[in-house]
């Protein structure tokens, strides 16, 4: 997949930032583009059950590979269950990323493909942080 194929699409308050493919080992790999932050390859590496320290421990270590920085660990991901009873998305991956060059942390969400629409890859979306009233 080329970066030209991963153009940000906006939907309501979410912006599609990339796509991930899940391989047979459980890794999620794909291109992602957050304008002003990074363009590169995300790799979500599963944390083994033996390495998890409890329920709050992440399910994935997130690595980012860019031309500028090479490969570096930028955060973690957690498998979350949808709380809505009518949802067609039973699970998704919530990610929290950080890097010294970024002005603030970044939260991304990966949603599974919609097989009814012929999608094959997980969609990575960025949502604007909510401002407290």
C-alpha positions as CSV (number, residue, x, y, z in Angstrom):
1,X,0.0,0.0,0.0
2,X,1.4,3.4,-1.0
3,X,0.9,6.6,0.9
4,X,-1.0,7.9,-2.1
5,X,-3.6,5.2,-1.4
6,X,-4.0,6.3,2.3
7,X,-5.5,9.8,1.9
8,X,-7.2,11.2,5.0
9,X,-11.0,11.0,4.8
10,X,-13.1,13.0,7.2
11,X,-16.3,11.7,8.7
12,X,-18.0,13.8,11.3
13,X,-15.4,14.6,13.9
14,X,-13.1,11.6,13.0
15,X,-10.4,11.7,10.3
16,X,-9.2,8.5,8.7
17,X,-5.5,8.6,9.0
18,X,-4.5,5.2,7.6
19,X,-5.1,1.5,7.3
20,X,-3.7,-1.5,9.0
21,X,-3.5,-5.2,7.9
22,X,-3.6,-7.9,10.6
23,X,-1.1,-10.7,9.8
24,X,-1.3,-14.3,10.9
25,X,0.9,-13.5,14.0
26,X,-1.6,-10.9,15.2
27,X,0.5,-7.9,14.3
28,X,-1.2,-4.9,12.8
29,X,0.9,-3.2,10.1
30,X,0.2,-0.4,7.8
31,X,0.7,3.2,6.6
32,X,-0.5,6.1,8.6
33,X,-0.4,9.9,8.0
34,X,-1.2,12.5,10.7
35,X,-0.5,15.9,9.1
36,X,1.9,17.8,11.2
37,X,2.9,14.8,13.2
38,X,4.1,11.9,11.1
39,X,3.9,9.9,7.9
40,X,5.1,6.3,8.3
41,X,4.4,2.7,9.1
42,X,2.7,1.7,12.3
43,X,3.3,-1.7,13.7
44,X,1.2,-3.0,16.6
45,X,3.1,-5.9,18.2
46,X,1.0,-8.1,20.5
47,X,2.1,-8.3,24.1
48,X,2.4,-11.9,25.2
49,X,0.1,-13.1,28.0
50,X,3.2,-13.8,30.2
51,X,4.3,-10.2,29.8
52,X,1.0,-8.6,30.8
53,X,1.0,-7.3,34.3
54,X,-2.8,-7.1,34.8
55,X,-6.1,-6.1,33.2
56,X,-4.9,-2.5,32.5
57,X,-1.7,-3.6,30.8
58,X,-1.7,-2.9,27.0
59,X,-2.4,-5.6,24.5
60,X,0.0,-4.1,21.9
61,X,3.3,-2.2,21.8
62,X,3.1,0.4,19.0
63,X,6.1,1.1,16.9
64,X,6.4,3.8,14.2
65,X,8.9,3.7,11.3
66,X,9.6,7.0,9.5
67,X,12.3,8.2,7.2
68,X,13.4,10.8,9.7
69,X,13.6,8.6,12.9
70,X,13.7,5.0,11.7
71,X,11.8,2.6,13.9
72,X,10.9,3.7,17.4
73,X,8.5,2.7,20.2
74,X,5.8,5.4,20.4
75,X,3.1,3.9,22.6
76,X,0.6,1.2,23.4
77,X,-2.7,-0.2,22.3
78,X,-5.6,-1.8,24.1
79,X,-8.4,-4.1,22.7
80,X,-11.7,-2.5,23.7
81,X,-15.2,-3.8,23.5
82,X,-18.0,-1.7,22.1
83,X,-20.6,-0.8,24.8
84,X,-23.5,-0.3,22.4
85,X,-25.8,-3.3,22.0
86,X,-26.6,-2.5,18.4
87,X,-23.1,-1.9,17.2
88,X,-21.7,-3.8,14.2
89,X,-18.2,-3.3,15.7
90,X,-17.7,-5.7,18.6
91,X,-14.1,-4.8,19.3
92,X,-11.6,-2.1,18.3
93,X,-8.1,-1.1,19.2
94,X,-7.5,2.2,21.2
95,X,-4.0,3.6,20.9
96,X,-2.1,6.2,22.9
97,X,1.0,7.5,21.2
98,X,3.7,10.0,22.2
99,X,7.0,11.2,20.8
100,X,9.4,14.0,21.9
101,X,9.0,15.9,18.7
102,X,5.2,16.1,19.0
103,X,3.5,19.0,20.9
104,X,1.1,16.6,22.7
105,X,0.1,12.9,22.9
106,X,-2.0,11.4,20.2
107,X,-5.0,9.1,20.5
108,X,-5.9,6.9,17.6
109,X,-8.5,4.2,17.1
110,X,-8.4,1.2,14.8
111,X,-11.7,-0.2,13.7
112,X,-12.1,-3.6,12.0
113,X,-13.0,-3.9,8.3
114,X,-16.7,-3.8,7.3
115,X,-16.9,-7.1,5.4
116,X,-20.3,-6.2,4.0
117,X,-18.6,-3.2,2.2
118,X,-15.8,-5.4,1.0
119,X,-13.2,-3.8,3.3
120,X,-10.1,-5.9,4.1
121,X,-8.1,-3.6,6.3
122,X,-8.6,-2.0,9.7
123,X,-9.3,1.8,9.5
124,X,-7.1,4.1,11.7
125,X,-8.9,7.2,12.7
126,X,-7.9,10.3,14.7
127,X,-10.6,12.2,16.7
128,X,-10.2,15.7,17.8
129,X,-9.8,15.8,21.7
130,X,-13.0,16.8,23.5
131,X,-12.8,20.2,25.1
132,X,-14.2,20.4,28.7
133,X,-17.2,22.7,29.0
